[in-house]
């Protein structure tokens, strides 16, 4: 089987009665964190470039895209819960050397997330404008936001694939594969935003609908790459069989993930409530706040990168029956995040 990813060596003592999990925490944390930091940084920079492109269409367009993205991420809180459960269970199985279980968890997570993503897509296709009205914007930006929500939600399934397979790879210590896939999707995103928003080189001029489709196409490209690597058995996480689907495994995945989902739901509700308050001052202040949020995202990328490293290290240490190592790795990741 494959060796433990990046962080561990398995050593036995002289009497062969005990197995000790020995790590190199300083090097390991950074090796796991820097690809995630760079990936998130690229995502934030592309987001700023995207909002600048959309900004040429006016404040209403920026307000509509801000609303559409917030609704999209708010509805994905359930998928984030599944992703959190995937990270915890895959990392723990991998740390225990049970690679077959890590593969089975990944398969169950992928299919569960895909089903949920399709269910979440339905209201966005049927009632996009009604959902956008929650923010209390004027009619024009609300209708535009409804269009953005409709077209972006068509790619919910692609988002699910990216999230779950990316989480599984990071849980086993491979943060570089999601990095290069993220680089490709970001390039696709920015290219198609230019082409579809402005109608360049024979492409239709679609305005903010073009921005939504560009976002979706980038997710689609990333999802296809992930699926190819997964089913061609070129990912570090093995491909499991259909016997992976058990009630116990699914129940455990939901049990571990639902607190993270509730946390994200409350967080997103708070965001929506604050945006609703800002919207009461008018479209222009609302759009300005949306731009500010996008710029502010640059300050989060380092912390998110180290949180990924912490989740992987803690999970694998626990799987290797090394709770002290788990605590030590978690605190070290926190120190790195604060210092950076």
C-alpha positions as CSV (number, residue, x, y, z in Angstrom):
1,X,0.0,0.0,0.0
2,X,1.0,3.7,-0.3
3,X,3.1,5.3,2.4
4,X,1.6,7.8,4.9
5,X,1.4,11.2,3.2
6,X,4.1,13.7,4.0
7,X,3.8,13.6,7.8
8,X,4.8,10.4,9.3
9,X,7.1,7.4,9.7
10,X,6.0,4.3,11.4
11,X,8.7,3.2,13.9
12,X,8.7,0.2,16.3
13,X,10.6,0.1,19.6
14,X,13.3,-2.5,20.4
15,X,10.9,-5.1,21.9
16,X,8.4,-4.8,19.0
17,X,5.5,-4.3,21.4
18,X,4.6,-0.8,20.5
19,X,4.2,1.3,17.4
20,X,4.9,5.0,17.7
21,X,3.7,7.7,15.3
22,X,6.7,10.0,14.7
23,X,6.2,13.2,12.8
24,X,8.1,16.2,11.6
25,X,5.6,18.8,12.5
26,X,7.2,22.0,11.4
27,X,8.1,20.8,7.9
28,X,4.9,18.8,7.5
29,X,2.6,21.7,8.5
30,X,4.2,24.0,5.9
31,X,4.3,21.3,3.2
32,X,0.6,20.7,3.6
33,X,-0.3,24.4,4.0
34,X,1.5,26.2,1.3
35,X,-0.3,24.6,-1.7
36,X,-3.6,25.3,0.0
37,X,-2.6,28.9,0.8
38,X,-1.5,29.5,-2.8
39,X,-4.7,27.9,-4.2
40,X,-6.9,30.1,-2.0
41,X,-4.8,33.1,-2.9
42,X,-5.3,32.5,-6.6
43,X,-9.0,32.0,-6.0
44,X,-9.3,35.4,-4.1
45,X,-7.2,37.2,-6.8
46,X,-9.4,35.8,-9.6
47,X,-12.5,36.8,-7.6
48,X,-11.2,40.4,-7.4
49,X,-10.4,40.4,-11.1
50,X,-13.9,39.0,-11.8
51,X,-15.7,41.7,-9.7
52,X,-13.6,44.3,-11.5
53,X,-14.8,43.0,-14.9
54,X,-18.4,42.9,-13.7
55,X,-18.0,46.3,-12.1
56,X,-17.7,47.8,-15.6
57,X,-21.4,47.0,-16.0
58,X,-22.4,49.2,-13.1
59,X,-23.3,49.0,-9.4
60,X,-26.4,47.0,-10.1
61,X,-24.4,44.2,-11.7
62,X,-22.0,44.1,-8.8
63,X,-24.9,44.0,-6.4
64,X,-26.5,41.1,-8.3
65,X,-23.3,39.1,-8.4
66,X,-22.7,39.7,-4.7
67,X,-26.2,38.4,-4.0
68,X,-25.8,35.4,-6.3
69,X,-22.6,34.3,-4.7
70,X,-23.9,34.7,-1.2
71,X,-27.0,32.6,-1.9
72,X,-24.8,30.0,-3.7
73,X,-22.4,29.7,-0.7
74,X,-25.3,29.8,1.8
75,X,-27.0,26.8,0.1
76,X,-23.7,24.9,0.0
77,X,-23.5,24.8,3.8
78,X,-24.8,21.2,3.7
79,X,-22.1,20.2,1.2
80,X,-19.5,21.8,3.4
81,X,-20.8,19.6,6.3
82,X,-20.2,16.5,4.1
83,X,-16.8,17.8,3.1
84,X,-15.9,18.2,6.8
85,X,-17.0,14.7,7.6
86,X,-15.0,13.4,4.6
87,X,-11.8,15.2,5.8
88,X,-12.1,13.8,9.3
89,X,-12.9,10.2,8.4
90,X,-10.5,9.9,5.4
91,X,-7.6,11.4,7.4
92,X,-8.3,9.1,10.4
93,X,-8.5,6.0,8.2
94,X,-5.3,7.0,6.4
95,X,-3.4,7.6,9.6
96,X,-4.5,4.2,10.8
97,X,-3.1,2.6,7.6
98,X,-6.6,1.5,6.5
99,X,-6.4,2.8,3.0
100,X,-9.4,0.7,1.9
101,X,-11.6,2.4,4.4
102,X,-10.4,5.8,3.3
103,X,-11.4,4.8,-0.3
104,X,-14.8,3.6,0.9
105,X,-15.5,6.9,2.8
106,X,-14.5,8.9,-0.3
107,X,-16.9,7.0,-2.5
108,X,-19.8,7.3,-0.1
109,X,-19.1,11.0,0.5
110,X,-18.9,11.8,-3.3
111,X,-22.3,10.2,-4.0
112,X,-24.0,11.6,-1.0
113,X,-22.8,15.1,-1.8
114,X,-23.8,14.7,-5.4
115,X,-27.4,13.7,-4.4
116,X,-27.6,16.7,-2.0
117,X,-26.2,19.1,-4.7
118,X,-29.0,18.1,-7.1
119,X,-31.6,18.6,-4.4
120,X,-30.2,22.0,-3.6
121,X,-30.3,22.9,-7.3
122,X,-34.0,22.5,-7.6
123,X,-35.2,25.6,-5.7
124,X,-32.6,27.7,-7.3
125,X,-33.9,26.7,-10.8
126,X,-37.6,27.1,-9.8
127,X,-37.5,30.2,-7.6
128,X,-34.3,32.2,-8.2
129,X,-35.8,35.7,-8.2
130,X,-37.9,34.9,-5.0
131,X,-34.7,33.8,-3.3
132,X,-32.9,36.9,-4.4
133,X,-35.6,39.1,-2.9
134,X,-34.5,38.1,0.6
135,X,-31.9,40.8,0.4
136,X,-34.4,43.6,-0.2
137,X,-32.7,45.1,-3.3
138,X,-34.4,47.1,-5.9
139,X,-36.2,45.3,-8.7
140,X,-33.5,45.6,-11.4
141,X,-30.6,44.1,-9.4
142,X,-32.9,41.5,-7.8
143,X,-33.9,40.2,-11.3
144,X,-30.3,40.2,-12.4
145,X,-29.3,38.3,-9.2
146,X,-32.1,35.8,-10.0
147,X,-30.5,35.2,-13.4
148,X,-27.1,34.7,-11.8
149,X,-28.4,32.3,-9.2
150,X,-30.2,30.3,-11.9
151,X,-27.3,29.8,-14.2
152,X,-24.7,29.2,-11.5
153,X,-26.8,26.6,-9.8
154,X,-26.7,24.5,-13.0
155,X,-23.2,23.6,-12.0
156,X,-24.0,22.5,-8.4
157,X,-22.9,18.9,-9.3
158,X,-19.5,20.1,-10.5
159,X,-19.0,22.1,-7.3
160,X,-19.8,18.9,-5.3
161,X,-17.2,16.9,-7.2
162,X,-14.5,19.5,-6.7
163,X,-15.3,19.9,-3.0
164,X,-15.4,16.2,-2.0
165,X,-12.5,14.9,-4.1
166,X,-10.4,17.9,-3.1
167,X,-11.2,17.3,0.5
168,X,-10.3,13.6,0.3
169,X,-6.9,14.4,-1.4
170,X,-6.0,16.9,1.2
171,X,-7.0,14.5,4.0
172,X,-4.4,12.0,2.8
173,X,-1.7,14.7,2.5
174,X,-1.9,15.6,-1.2
175,X,-2.5,19.3,-1.4
176,X,-0.6,19.8,-4.6
177,X,-3.1,18.0,-6.9
178,X,-6.0,20.3,-5.9
179,X,-3.5,23.3,-6.4
180,X,-2.8,22.6,-10.0
181,X,-6.4,21.7,-10.7
182,X,-7.4,25.0,-9.1
183,X,-4.8,26.9,-11.2
184,X,-6.4,25.5,-14.4
185,X,-10.0,26.3,-13.2
186,X,-9.0,29.8,-12.3
187,X,-7.5,30.4,-15.8
188,X,-10.7,29.0,-17.4
189,X,-12.8,31.2,-15.2
190,X,-11.0,34.5,-16.0
191,X,-10.9,33.7,-19.7
192,X,-14.6,33.0,-20.1
193,X,-15.6,35.9,-17.9
194,X,-13.9,38.2,-20.4
195,X,-15.3,36.4,-23.4
196,X,-18.9,36.0,-22.1
197,X,-19.4,39.3,-20.2
198,X,-18.3,41.5,-23.1
199,X,-19.0,39.2,-26.0
200,X,-15.5,39.1,-27.4
201,X,-14.2,37.0,-30.4
202,X,-17.6,35.9,-31.6
203,X,-18.9,34.9,-28.1
204,X,-22.3,36.2,-27.1
205,X,-22.4,39.3,-24.9
206,X,-24.2,37.9,-21.8
207,X,-23.3,40.4,-19.0
208,X,-23.7,38.9,-15.5
209,X,-25.2,35.7,-16.9
210,X,-21.8,35.3,-18.7
211,X,-20.0,35.7,-15.3
212,X,-22.2,33.0,-13.8
213,X,-21.6,30.6,-16.7
214,X,-17.9,31.4,-16.6
215,X,-17.8,30.5,-12.9
216,X,-19.8,27.3,-13.7
217,X,-17.6,26.3,-16.6
218,X,-14.5,26.6,-14.5
219,X,-16.1,24.3,-11.9
220,X,-17.1,21.9,-14.6
221,X,-13.5,21.7,-16.0
222,X,-12.1,21.1,-12.4
223,X,-14.8,18.5,-11.8
224,X,-14.0,16.6,-15.0
225,X,-10.3,16.5,-14.1
226,X,-11.0,15.2,-10.6
227,X,-13.3,12.5,-12.0
228,X,-10.8,11.4,-14.6
229,X,-8.0,11.1,-12.0
230,X,-10.4,9.3,-9.6
231,X,-11.9,6.7,-12.0
232,X,-8.6,6.2,-13.9
233,X,-7.1,5.4,-10.5
234,X,-4.5,8.1,-10.7
235,X,-5.4,9.8,-7.4
236,X,-3.7,9.0,-4.1
237,X,-7.1,7.9,-2.8
238,X,-8.0,4.5,-4.2
239,X,-11.2,3.8,-6.0
240,X,-13.5,1.7,-3.8
241,X,-16.2,-0.8,-4.8
242,X,-20.0,-0.6,-4.5
243,X,-19.8,-2.3,-1.2
244,X,-18.8,1.0,0.3
245,X,-22.4,2.1,0.8
246,X,-23.5,1.1,4.3
247,X,-25.9,2.8,6.7
248,X,-23.3,2.8,9.4
249,X,-20.7,4.6,7.3
250,X,-23.2,7.1,5.9
251,X,-24.6,7.8,9.4
252,X,-21.1,8.3,10.8
253,X,-20.3,10.7,7.9
254,X,-23.4,12.8,8.7
255,X,-22.9,12.7,12.4
256,X,-19.3,14.0,12.1
257,X,-20.1,16.6,9.5
258,X,-23.4,18.1,10.6
259,X,-21.9,20.4,13.4
260,X,-19.7,22.0,10.7
261,X,-22.8,22.4,8.5
262,X,-24.7,24.1,11.3
263,X,-21.8,26.4,11.9
264,X,-21.6,27.4,8.2
265,X,-25.4,27.8,8.1
266,X,-25.4,30.2,11.1
267,X,-22.4,32.0,9.6
268,X,-24.1,32.4,6.2
269,X,-27.4,33.6,7.9
270,X,-25.4,36.2,9.7
271,X,-23.9,37.4,6.4
272,X,-27.3,37.5,4.7
273,X,-28.8,39.5,7.6
274,X,-25.9,42.0,7.4
275,X,-26.2,42.3,3.6
276,X,-29.9,42.9,4.0
277,X,-29.1,45.7,6.4
278,X,-26.6,47.2,4.0
279,X,-29.1,46.9,1.1
280,X,-31.5,49.2,3.0
281,X,-29.0,52.1,2.2
282,X,-29.2,51.5,-1.5
283,X,-27.7,49.6,-4.4
284,X,-24.4,51.5,-4.6
285,X,-23.4,51.0,-0.9
286,X,-24.4,47.3,-1.2
287,X,-22.2,46.9,-4.3
288,X,-19.3,48.7,-2.5
289,X,-19.6,46.3,0.4
290,X,-19.5,43.4,-1.9
291,X,-16.3,44.6,-3.5
292,X,-14.9,45.2,0.0
293,X,-15.7,41.6,1.0
294,X,-13.9,40.3,-2.1
295,X,-10.8,42.3,-1.3
296,X,-11.0,41.3,2.4
297,X,-10.9,37.6,1.4
298,X,-7.2,38.0,0.7
299,X,-6.6,38.2,4.4
300,X,-8.2,34.8,5.1
301,X,-6.1,32.6,2.8
302,X,-3.2,31.9,5.1
303,X,-5.5,30.9,8.0
304,X,-7.5,28.6,5.7
305,X,-4.3,27.0,4.4
306,X,-3.1,26.1,7.9
307,X,-6.6,24.9,8.9
308,X,-6.4,22.4,6.1
309,X,-2.9,21.3,7.4
310,X,-4.3,21.0,10.9
311,X,-7.3,18.9,9.9
312,X,-5.1,16.5,8.0
313,X,-2.4,16.2,10.7
314,X,-4.9,15.9,13.6
315,X,-7.0,13.3,11.8
316,X,-4.0,11.2,10.8
317,X,-2.5,11.3,14.3
318,X,-5.8,10.2,15.8
319,X,-6.0,7.4,13.3
320,X,-2.5,6.3,14.3
321,X,-3.7,6.3,18.0
322,X,-1.5,9.3,18.9
323,X,-3.8,11.8,20.6
324,X,-0.8,13.8,22.0
325,X,0.6,14.2,18.5
326,X,-2.8,15.3,17.3
327,X,-3.0,18.0,20.0
328,X,0.6,19.1,19.3
329,X,0.0,19.3,15.5
330,X,-3.2,21.3,16.0
331,X,-1.5,23.9,18.3
332,X,1.5,24.2,16.0
333,X,-0.8,24.9,13.0
334,X,-2.5,27.5,15.0
335,X,0.8,29.2,15.9
336,X,1.9,29.2,12.3
337,X,-1.5,30.7,11.2
338,X,-1.2,33.5,13.8
339,X,2.4,34.2,13.1
340,X,1.7,34.4,9.3
